[in-house]
Protein backbone atom coordinates (compact mmCIF):
# COMPACT_ATOMS: atom_id res chain seq x y z
CA UNK A 1 0.00 0.00 0.00
CA UNK A 2 2.95 2.30 0.60
CA UNK A 3 3.89 1.96 -3.10
CA UNK A 4 0.35 3.06 -3.98
CA UNK A 5 0.80 6.25 -1.93
CA UNK A 6 4.16 6.93 -3.57
CA UNK A 7 2.56 6.42 -7.00
CA UNK A 8 0.05 9.17 -6.21
CA UNK A 9 2.68 11.47 -4.63
CA UNK A 10 1.20 11.32 -1.13
CA UNK A 11 3.53 12.86 1.43
CA UNK A 12 0.99 13.29 4.25
CA UNK A 13 1.61 10.98 7.19
CA UNK A 14 -1.92 11.16 8.64
CA UNK A 15 -4.60 9.53 6.52
CA UNK A 16 -8.34 9.15 7.07
CA UNK A 17 -10.19 5.96 6.13
CA UNK A 18 -13.96 5.77 5.58
CA UNK A 19 -15.20 2.69 7.50
CA UNK A 20 -18.84 1.61 7.33
CA UNK A 21 -18.50 -1.75 9.07
CA UNK A 22 -18.84 -3.73 5.87
CA UNK A 23 -16.12 -6.22 4.96
CA UNK A 24 -14.43 -4.01 2.37
CA UNK A 25 -13.93 -0.90 4.51
CA UNK A 26 -13.07 -2.85 7.67
CA UNK A 27 -10.39 -4.72 5.75
CA UNK A 28 -9.06 -1.48 4.25
CA UNK A 29 -8.71 0.21 7.65
CA UNK A 30 -6.92 -2.76 9.18
CA UNK A 31 -4.69 -3.34 6.12
CA UNK A 32 -3.74 0.33 5.97
CA UNK A 33 -2.89 0.40 9.67
CA UNK A 34 -0.96 -2.88 9.45
CA UNK A 35 1.03 -2.03 6.33
CA UNK A 36 1.61 1.70 6.75
CA UNK A 37 2.50 1.97 10.44
CA UNK A 38 5.91 0.57 9.50
CA UNK A 39 6.50 3.70 7.39
CA UNK A 40 5.38 6.18 10.03
CA UNK A 41 1.80 6.72 8.84
CA UNK A 42 -1.15 7.23 11.19
CA UNK A 43 -4.60 5.96 10.23
CA UNK A 44 -7.79 7.65 11.48
CA UNK A 45 -11.02 5.73 10.88
CA UNK A 46 -14.24 7.71 10.25
CA UNK A 47 -17.68 6.09 10.43
CA UNK A 48 -20.86 7.89 9.40
CA UNK A 49 -24.01 6.97 11.32
CA UNK A 50 -26.76 7.76 8.79
CA UNK A 51 -29.55 6.92 11.22
CA UNK A 52 -31.44 5.17 8.41
CA UNK A 53 -31.77 1.88 10.29
CA UNK A 54 -32.60 1.23 13.95
CA UNK A 55 -29.31 -0.66 14.22
CA UNK A 56 -27.11 2.05 12.70
CA UNK A 57 -25.80 3.39 16.03
CA UNK A 58 -25.06 -0.12 17.24
CA UNK A 59 -23.18 -0.86 14.00
CA UNK A 60 -21.10 2.31 14.36
CA UNK A 61 -20.24 1.31 17.93
CA UNK A 62 -19.19 -2.14 16.71
CA UNK A 63 -16.72 -0.49 14.30
CA UNK A 64 -15.46 1.62 17.22
CA UNK A 65 -14.75 -1.53 19.26
CA UNK A 66 -12.83 -3.18 16.41
CA UNK A 67 -10.78 -0.04 15.82
CA UNK A 68 -10.04 0.26 19.55
CA UNK A 69 -8.86 -3.36 19.65
CA UNK A 70 -6.32 -2.58 16.92
CA UNK A 71 -5.40 0.80 18.43
CA UNK A 72 -6.74 2.80 15.48
CA UNK A 73 -8.14 6.27 16.24
CA UNK A 74 -11.83 6.29 15.39
CA UNK A 75 -14.62 8.89 15.19
CA UNK A 76 -18.36 8.50 14.60
CA UNK A 77 -20.00 11.25 12.51
CA UNK A 78 -23.80 11.46 12.80
CA UNK A 79 -26.11 12.58 10.00
CA UNK A 80 -28.49 14.90 11.83
CA UNK A 81 -31.88 16.22 10.72
CA UNK A 82 -34.66 14.86 8.56
CA UNK A 83 -34.13 12.38 5.74
CA UNK A 84 -35.65 12.65 2.24
CA UNK A 85 -38.55 10.41 1.20
CA UNK A 86 -36.98 9.64 -2.17
CA UNK A 87 -33.46 9.38 -3.58
CA UNK A 88 -32.25 8.23 -0.18
CA UNK A 89 -29.17 6.38 -1.51
CA UNK A 90 -27.80 9.46 -3.27
CA UNK A 91 -28.71 11.70 -0.33
CA UNK A 92 -26.91 9.34 2.08
CA UNK A 93 -23.83 9.24 -0.14
CA UNK A 94 -23.75 13.04 -0.32
CA UNK A 95 -24.24 13.32 3.45
CA UNK A 96 -21.46 10.81 4.06
CA UNK A 97 -18.92 12.69 1.98
CA UNK A 98 -20.05 16.06 3.34
CA UNK A 99 -19.59 14.94 6.95
CA UNK A 100 -16.25 13.30 6.27
CA UNK A 101 -14.96 16.28 4.26
CA UNK A 102 -16.02 18.68 7.00
CA UNK A 103 -14.24 16.61 9.67
CA UNK A 104 -11.10 16.33 7.54
CA UNK A 105 -11.08 20.08 6.84
CA UNK A 106 -11.43 20.82 10.56
CA UNK A 107 -8.53 18.52 11.45
CA UNK A 108 -6.28 19.39 8.49
CA UNK A 109 -6.53 15.92 6.92
CA UNK A 110 -5.96 16.04 3.17
CA UNK A 111 -6.14 12.35 2.16
CA UNK A 112 -9.07 9.93 2.48
CA UNK A 113 -8.87 6.21 1.69
CA UNK A 114 -12.06 4.48 0.53
CA UNK A 115 -12.68 0.79 -0.12
CA UNK A 116 -13.94 0.55 -3.70
CA UNK A 117 -12.69 -2.73 -5.16
CA UNK A 118 -12.51 -4.65 -8.44
CA UNK A 119 -16.15 -5.76 -8.46
CA UNK A 120 -17.33 -2.22 -7.69
CA UNK A 121 -15.44 -1.12 -10.79
CA UNK A 122 -17.13 -3.74 -12.98
CA UNK A 123 -20.59 -2.99 -11.58
CA UNK A 124 -20.16 0.75 -12.12
CA UNK A 125 -18.96 0.21 -15.70
CA UNK A 126 -21.99 -1.93 -16.59
CA UNK A 127 -24.34 0.53 -14.88
CA UNK A 128 -22.88 3.33 -16.99
CA UNK A 129 -23.39 1.26 -20.14
CA UNK A 130 -27.04 0.71 -19.17
CA UNK A 131 -27.45 4.49 -18.82
CA UNK A 132 -25.78 5.23 -22.16
CA UNK A 133 -22.87 7.15 -20.64
CA UNK A 134 -20.19 8.81 -22.74
CA UNK A 135 -16.45 8.38 -22.43
CA UNK A 136 -16.05 10.15 -19.07
CA UNK A 137 -18.87 8.10 -17.54
CA UNK A 138 -17.48 4.82 -18.86
CA UNK A 139 -14.17 5.62 -17.16
CA UNK A 140 -16.09 4.58 -14.03
CA UNK A 141 -14.06 4.72 -10.79
CA UNK A 142 -10.64 6.36 -10.65
CA UNK A 143 -7.84 5.36 -8.29
CA UNK A 144 -7.54 9.00 -7.32
CA UNK A 145 -10.08 11.81 -7.35
CA UNK A 146 -10.60 15.10 -5.52
CA UNK A 147 -13.39 16.50 -3.38
CA UNK A 148 -12.29 20.10 -3.16
CA UNK A 149 -8.84 19.95 -1.58
CA UNK A 150 -9.47 16.47 -0.12
CA UNK A 151 -7.73 13.77 -2.16
CA UNK A 152 -9.68 10.50 -2.30
CA UNK A 153 -7.63 7.34 -2.91
CA UNK A 154 -8.85 3.83 -3.70
CA UNK A 155 -5.96 1.41 -3.07
CA UNK A 156 -8.17 -1.71 -3.39
CA UNK A 157 -9.48 -1.02 -6.87
CA UNK A 158 -7.53 -3.97 -8.34
CA UNK A 159 -8.53 -6.32 -5.49
CA UNK A 160 -11.38 -8.86 -5.58
CA UNK A 161 -13.81 -8.56 -2.64
CA UNK A 162 -13.35 -12.19 -1.61
CA UNK A 163 -9.70 -11.46 -0.86
CA UNK A 164 -10.84 -8.85 1.67
CA UNK A 165 -13.29 -11.25 3.30
CA UNK A 166 -10.59 -13.92 3.56
CA UNK A 167 -8.33 -11.36 5.22
CA UNK A 168 -11.00 -10.70 7.88
CA UNK A 169 -11.77 -14.41 8.32
CA UNK A 170 -8.11 -15.09 9.04
CA UNK A 171 -8.27 -12.45 11.77
CA UNK A 172 -11.61 -13.86 13.01
CA UNK A 173 -13.27 -10.48 12.53
CA UNK A 174 -16.96 -10.33 11.69
CA UNK A 175 -18.38 -7.66 9.43
CA UNK A 176 -21.79 -6.09 8.93
CA UNK A 177 -23.87 -7.16 5.93
CA UNK A 178 -25.99 -4.37 4.47
CA UNK A 179 -29.46 -5.83 3.89
CA UNK A 180 -30.04 -3.48 0.97
CA UNK A 181 -27.32 -5.34 -0.98
CA UNK A 182 -29.83 -8.15 -1.50
CA UNK A 183 -32.60 -5.90 -2.80
CA UNK A 184 -32.85 -6.49 -6.56
CA UNK A 185 -34.86 -3.30 -7.13
CA UNK A 186 -31.43 -1.61 -7.27
CA UNK A 187 -29.61 -1.87 -10.59
CA UNK A 188 -26.22 -2.44 -8.94
CA UNK A 189 -27.53 -5.51 -7.11
CA UNK A 190 -29.04 -6.91 -10.31
CA UNK A 191 -25.68 -6.52 -12.05
CA UNK A 192 -23.86 -8.09 -9.08
CA UNK A 193 -25.97 -11.25 -9.41
CA UNK A 194 -25.44 -11.23 -13.20
CA UNK A 195 -21.62 -10.95 -13.15
CA UNK A 196 -20.92 -14.68 -12.49
CA UNK A 197 -23.19 -15.63 -15.42
CA UNK A 198 -21.43 -13.09 -17.65
CA UNK A 199 -18.11 -14.73 -16.80
CA UNK A 200 -19.45 -18.27 -17.23
CA UNK A 201 -21.12 -17.72 -20.61
CA UNK A 202 -18.82 -15.13 -22.23
CA UNK A 203 -15.50 -15.22 -20.41
CA UNK A 204 -15.91 -11.54 -19.52
CA UNK A 205 -14.23 -11.38 -16.12
CA UNK A 206 -13.85 -8.58 -13.60
CA UNK A 207 -10.23 -8.26 -14.74
CA UNK A 208 -11.23 -7.91 -18.42
CA UNK A 209 -13.69 -5.17 -17.56
CA UNK A 210 -11.01 -3.42 -15.52
CA UNK A 211 -8.62 -3.59 -18.50
CA UNK A 212 -11.26 -1.94 -20.70
CA UNK A 213 -11.83 0.76 -18.09
CA UNK A 214 -8.08 1.43 -17.87
CA UNK A 215 -7.91 1.89 -21.66
CA UNK A 216 -10.86 4.28 -21.57
CA UNK A 217 -9.29 6.24 -18.74
CA UNK A 218 -6.11 6.60 -20.77
CA UNK A 219 -8.08 8.03 -23.71
CA UNK A 220 -10.01 10.32 -21.37
CA UNK A 221 -6.76 11.58 -19.83
CA UNK A 222 -5.46 12.48 -23.29
CA UNK A 223 -8.60 14.50 -24.06
CA UNK A 224 -8.41 16.25 -20.67
CA UNK A 225 -4.80 17.15 -21.39
CA UNK A 226 -5.92 18.69 -24.70
CA UNK A 227 -8.70 20.59 -22.88
CA UNK A 228 -6.19 22.00 -20.39
CA UNK A 229 -4.01 23.23 -23.27
CA UNK A 230 -7.09 24.77 -24.90
CA UNK A 231 -7.89 26.64 -21.69
CA UNK A 232 -4.36 28.04 -21.60
CA UNK A 233 -4.34 29.15 -25.25
CA UNK A 234 -7.89 30.09 -26.25
CA UNK A 235 -10.01 30.75 -23.17
CA UNK A 236 -9.68 34.12 -21.51
CA UNK A 237 -10.25 34.39 -17.77
CA UNK A 238 -11.18 37.52 -15.83
CA UNK A 239 -10.70 37.35 -12.08
CA UNK A 240 -11.17 33.56 -12.28
CA UNK A 241 -14.95 34.06 -12.51
CA UNK A 242 -15.71 35.46 -15.96
CA UNK A 243 -14.60 33.55 -19.06
CA UNK A 244 -14.81 34.02 -22.81
CA UNK A 245 -13.56 32.51 -26.06
CA UNK A 246 -13.97 33.12 -29.79
CA UNK A 247 -17.31 31.91 -31.16
CA UNK A 248 -15.71 31.31 -34.57
CA UNK A 249 -13.11 29.05 -32.97
CA UNK A 250 -15.82 27.28 -30.97
CA UNK A 251 -17.71 26.35 -34.13
CA UNK A 252 -14.60 24.50 -35.36
CA UNK A 253 -14.14 22.42 -32.22
CA UNK A 254 -15.02 18.73 -32.09
CA UNK A 255 -18.42 18.09 -30.38
CA UNK A 256 -16.70 16.28 -27.48
CA UNK A 257 -14.44 19.29 -26.91
CA UNK A 258 -17.42 21.67 -26.98
CA UNK A 259 -19.24 19.52 -24.43
CA UNK A 260 -16.30 19.31 -22.03
CA UNK A 261 -15.44 23.00 -22.20
CA UNK A 262 -19.01 24.06 -21.45
CA UNK A 263 -19.33 21.47 -18.66
CA UNK A 264 -16.10 22.64 -17.04
CA UNK A 265 -16.95 26.34 -17.27
CA UNK A 266 -20.42 25.77 -15.77
CA UNK A 267 -19.34 23.35 -13.05
CA UNK A 268 -20.20 24.05 -9.43
CA UNK A 269 -19.60 21.14 -7.04
CA UNK A 270 -20.63 18.80 -9.84
CA UNK A 271 -20.86 19.30 -13.60
CA UNK A 272 -24.37 20.08 -14.93
CA UNK A 273 -26.56 17.27 -16.23
CA UNK A 274 -25.30 15.89 -19.53
CA UNK A 275 -28.57 16.64 -21.37
CA UNK A 276 -28.43 20.28 -20.23
CA UNK A 277 -24.85 20.64 -21.48
CA UNK A 278 -25.78 18.98 -24.78
CA UNK A 279 -28.65 21.45 -25.27
CA UNK A 280 -26.27 24.37 -24.59
CA UNK A 281 -23.79 23.01 -27.12
CA UNK A 282 -26.52 22.76 -29.78
CA UNK A 283 -27.78 26.25 -28.99
CA UNK A 284 -24.30 27.74 -29.38
CA UNK A 285 -23.94 25.96 -32.71
CA UNK A 286 -26.82 28.07 -34.04
CA UNK A 287 -26.75 31.65 -35.25
CA UNK A 288 -28.24 33.83 -33.92
CA UNK A 289 -27.70 32.68 -30.35
CA UNK A 290 -30.10 34.34 -27.90
CA UNK A 291 -28.32 33.31 -24.70
CA UNK A 292 -29.05 30.88 -21.88
CA UNK A 293 -28.12 29.99 -18.31
CA UNK A 294 -26.33 26.82 -17.19
CA UNK A 295 -24.86 25.88 -13.82
CA UNK A 296 -25.28 29.36 -12.40
CA UNK A 297 -23.62 31.02 -15.42
CA UNK A 298 -25.16 33.36 -17.98
CA UNK A 299 -23.92 32.45 -21.47
CA UNK A 300 -24.16 35.03 -24.26
CA UNK A 301 -22.25 36.36 -27.27
CA UNK A 302 -20.67 39.82 -27.38
CA UNK A 303 -17.79 41.25 -29.44
CA UNK A 304 -17.53 37.93 -31.30
CA UNK A 305 -16.85 36.00 -28.08
CA UNK A 306 -18.91 33.54 -26.05
CA UNK A 307 -19.08 34.86 -22.49
CA UNK A 308 -19.67 32.94 -19.25
CA UNK A 309 -20.70 35.29 -16.45
CA UNK A 310 -21.92 34.30 -12.95
CA UNK A 311 -25.59 34.98 -12.33
CA UNK A 312 -25.84 37.76 -9.76
CA UNK A 313 -28.28 37.53 -6.86
CA UNK A 314 -28.80 41.30 -6.83
CA UNK A 315 -29.09 43.44 -9.95
CA UNK A 316 -26.78 46.28 -8.97
CA UNK A 317 -25.95 49.10 -11.39
CA UNK A 318 -22.55 50.45 -12.32
CA UNK A 319 -21.43 53.66 -13.98
CA UNK A 320 -18.67 54.34 -16.49
CA UNK A 321 -16.88 56.28 -13.77
CA UNK A 322 -16.91 53.24 -11.48
CA UNK A 323 -15.44 51.02 -14.19
CA UNK A 324 -12.86 53.67 -15.07
CA UNK A 325 -11.75 53.84 -11.45
CA UNK A 326 -11.55 50.04 -11.31
CA UNK A 327 -9.39 49.93 -14.48
CA UNK A 328 -7.03 52.53 -13.03
CA UNK A 329 -6.48 50.18 -10.10
CA UNK A 330 -6.34 47.12 -12.38
CA UNK A 331 -4.55 48.26 -15.56
CA UNK A 332 -4.62 44.76 -17.08
CA UNK A 333 -8.25 45.49 -18.04
CA UNK A 334 -7.35 48.61 -20.02
CA UNK A 335 -8.47 48.60 -23.68
CA UNK A 336 -10.24 45.25 -23.24
CA UNK A 337 -13.64 44.92 -24.89
CA UNK A 338 -15.77 43.64 -22.04
CA UNK A 339 -19.60 43.65 -22.15
CA UNK A 340 -21.59 45.40 -19.44
CA UNK A 341 -22.79 42.15 -17.76
CA UNK A 342 -19.21 40.95 -17.43
CA UNK A 343 -18.07 44.29 -16.01
CA UNK A 344 -20.91 44.18 -13.51
CA UNK A 345 -19.97 40.68 -12.41
CA UNK A 346 -16.29 41.58 -12.03
CA UNK A 347 -17.11 44.66 -9.94
CA UNK A 348 -19.56 42.74 -7.77
CA UNK A 349 -17.17 39.86 -7.17
CA UNK A 350 -14.40 42.30 -6.29
CA UNK A 351 -16.64 43.89 -3.66
CA UNK A 352 -17.32 40.51 -2.03
CA UNK A 353 -13.61 39.79 -1.52
SVG drawing of the C-alpha trace seen along z (x, -y; Angstrom):
<svg xmlns="http://www.w3.org/2000/svg" viewBox="-41 -59 50 80">
<polyline fill="none" stroke="black" stroke-width="0.4" points="0.0,0.0 2.9,-2.3 3.9,-2.0 0.4,-3.1 0.8,-6.2 4.2,-6.9 2.6,-6.4 0.0,-9.2 2.7,-11.5 1.2,-11.3 3.5,-12.9 1.0,-13.3 1.6,-11.0 -1.9,-11.2 -4.6,-9.5 -8.3,-9.2 -10.2,-6.0 -14.0,-5.8 -15.2,-2.7 -18.8,-1.6 -18.5,1.7 -18.8,3.7 -16.1,6.2 -14.4,4.0 -13.9,0.9 -13.1,2.8 -10.4,4.7 -9.1,1.5 -8.7,-0.2 -6.9,2.8 -4.7,3.3 -3.7,-0.3 -2.9,-0.4 -1.0,2.9 1.0,2.0 1.6,-1.7 2.5,-2.0 5.9,-0.6 6.5,-3.7 5.4,-6.2 1.8,-6.7 -1.1,-7.2 -4.6,-6.0 -7.8,-7.6 -11.0,-5.7 -14.2,-7.7 -17.7,-6.1 -20.9,-7.9 -24.0,-7.0 -26.8,-7.8 -29.6,-6.9 -31.4,-5.2 -31.8,-1.9 -32.6,-1.2 -29.3,0.7 -27.1,-2.1 -25.8,-3.4 -25.1,0.1 -23.2,0.9 -21.1,-2.3 -20.2,-1.3 -19.2,2.1 -16.7,0.5 -15.5,-1.6 -14.8,1.5 -12.8,3.2 -10.8,0.0 -10.0,-0.3 -8.9,3.4 -6.3,2.6 -5.4,-0.8 -6.7,-2.8 -8.1,-6.3 -11.8,-6.3 -14.6,-8.9 -18.4,-8.5 -20.0,-11.3 -23.8,-11.5 -26.1,-12.6 -28.5,-14.9 -31.9,-16.2 -34.7,-14.9 -34.1,-12.4 -35.7,-12.7 -38.6,-10.4 -37.0,-9.6 -33.5,-9.4 -32.2,-8.2 -29.2,-6.4 -27.8,-9.5 -28.7,-11.7 -26.9,-9.3 -23.8,-9.2 -23.7,-13.0 -24.2,-13.3 -21.5,-10.8 -18.9,-12.7 -20.0,-16.1 -19.6,-14.9 -16.2,-13.3 -15.0,-16.3 -16.0,-18.7 -14.2,-16.6 -11.1,-16.3 -11.1,-20.1 -11.4,-20.8 -8.5,-18.5 -6.3,-19.4 -6.5,-15.9 -6.0,-16.0 -6.1,-12.3 -9.1,-9.9 -8.9,-6.2 -12.1,-4.5 -12.7,-0.8 -13.9,-0.5 -12.7,2.7 -12.5,4.7 -16.2,5.8 -17.3,2.2 -15.4,1.1 -17.1,3.7 -20.6,3.0 -20.2,-0.7 -19.0,-0.2 -22.0,1.9 -24.3,-0.5 -22.9,-3.3 -23.4,-1.3 -27.0,-0.7 -27.4,-4.5 -25.8,-5.2 -22.9,-7.1 -20.2,-8.8 -16.4,-8.4 -16.1,-10.2 -18.9,-8.1 -17.5,-4.8 -14.2,-5.6 -16.1,-4.6 -14.1,-4.7 -10.6,-6.4 -7.8,-5.4 -7.5,-9.0 -10.1,-11.8 -10.6,-15.1 -13.4,-16.5 -12.3,-20.1 -8.8,-20.0 -9.5,-16.5 -7.7,-13.8 -9.7,-10.5 -7.6,-7.3 -8.9,-3.8 -6.0,-1.4 -8.2,1.7 -9.5,1.0 -7.5,4.0 -8.5,6.3 -11.4,8.9 -13.8,8.6 -13.4,12.2 -9.7,11.5 -10.8,8.8 -13.3,11.3 -10.6,13.9 -8.3,11.4 -11.0,10.7 -11.8,14.4 -8.1,15.1 -8.3,12.5 -11.6,13.9 -13.3,10.5 -17.0,10.3 -18.4,7.7 -21.8,6.1 -23.9,7.2 -26.0,4.4 -29.5,5.8 -30.0,3.5 -27.3,5.3 -29.8,8.2 -32.6,5.9 -32.9,6.5 -34.9,3.3 -31.4,1.6 -29.6,1.9 -26.2,2.4 -27.5,5.5 -29.0,6.9 -25.7,6.5 -23.9,8.1 -26.0,11.2 -25.4,11.2 -21.6,11.0 -20.9,14.7 -23.2,15.6 -21.4,13.1 -18.1,14.7 -19.4,18.3 -21.1,17.7 -18.8,15.1 -15.5,15.2 -15.9,11.5 -14.2,11.4 -13.8,8.6 -10.2,8.3 -11.2,7.9 -13.7,5.2 -11.0,3.4 -8.6,3.6 -11.3,1.9 -11.8,-0.8 -8.1,-1.4 -7.9,-1.9 -10.9,-4.3 -9.3,-6.2 -6.1,-6.6 -8.1,-8.0 -10.0,-10.3 -6.8,-11.6 -5.5,-12.5 -8.6,-14.5 -8.4,-16.2 -4.8,-17.2 -5.9,-18.7 -8.7,-20.6 -6.2,-22.0 -4.0,-23.2 -7.1,-24.8 -7.9,-26.6 -4.4,-28.0 -4.3,-29.2 -7.9,-30.1 -10.0,-30.8 -9.7,-34.1 -10.3,-34.4 -11.2,-37.5 -10.7,-37.3 -11.2,-33.6 -15.0,-34.1 -15.7,-35.5 -14.6,-33.5 -14.8,-34.0 -13.6,-32.5 -14.0,-33.1 -17.3,-31.9 -15.7,-31.3 -13.1,-29.0 -15.8,-27.3 -17.7,-26.4 -14.6,-24.5 -14.1,-22.4 -15.0,-18.7 -18.4,-18.1 -16.7,-16.3 -14.4,-19.3 -17.4,-21.7 -19.2,-19.5 -16.3,-19.3 -15.4,-23.0 -19.0,-24.1 -19.3,-21.5 -16.1,-22.6 -17.0,-26.3 -20.4,-25.8 -19.3,-23.3 -20.2,-24.1 -19.6,-21.1 -20.6,-18.8 -20.9,-19.3 -24.4,-20.1 -26.6,-17.3 -25.3,-15.9 -28.6,-16.6 -28.4,-20.3 -24.9,-20.6 -25.8,-19.0 -28.7,-21.4 -26.3,-24.4 -23.8,-23.0 -26.5,-22.8 -27.8,-26.2 -24.3,-27.7 -23.9,-26.0 -26.8,-28.1 -26.8,-31.6 -28.2,-33.8 -27.7,-32.7 -30.1,-34.3 -28.3,-33.3 -29.1,-30.9 -28.1,-30.0 -26.3,-26.8 -24.9,-25.9 -25.3,-29.4 -23.6,-31.0 -25.2,-33.4 -23.9,-32.4 -24.2,-35.0 -22.2,-36.4 -20.7,-39.8 -17.8,-41.2 -17.5,-37.9 -16.8,-36.0 -18.9,-33.5 -19.1,-34.9 -19.7,-32.9 -20.7,-35.3 -21.9,-34.3 -25.6,-35.0 -25.8,-37.8 -28.3,-37.5 -28.8,-41.3 -29.1,-43.4 -26.8,-46.3 -26.0,-49.1 -22.6,-50.4 -21.4,-53.7 -18.7,-54.3 -16.9,-56.3 -16.9,-53.2 -15.4,-51.0 -12.9,-53.7 -11.8,-53.8 -11.5,-50.0 -9.4,-49.9 -7.0,-52.5 -6.5,-50.2 -6.3,-47.1 -4.6,-48.3 -4.6,-44.8 -8.3,-45.5 -7.4,-48.6 -8.5,-48.6 -10.2,-45.2 -13.6,-44.9 -15.8,-43.6 -19.6,-43.6 -21.6,-45.4 -22.8,-42.1 -19.2,-41.0 -18.1,-44.3 -20.9,-44.2 -20.0,-40.7 -16.3,-41.6 -17.1,-44.7 -19.6,-42.7 -17.2,-39.9 -14.4,-42.3 -16.6,-43.9 -17.3,-40.5 -13.6,-39.8"/>
</svg>
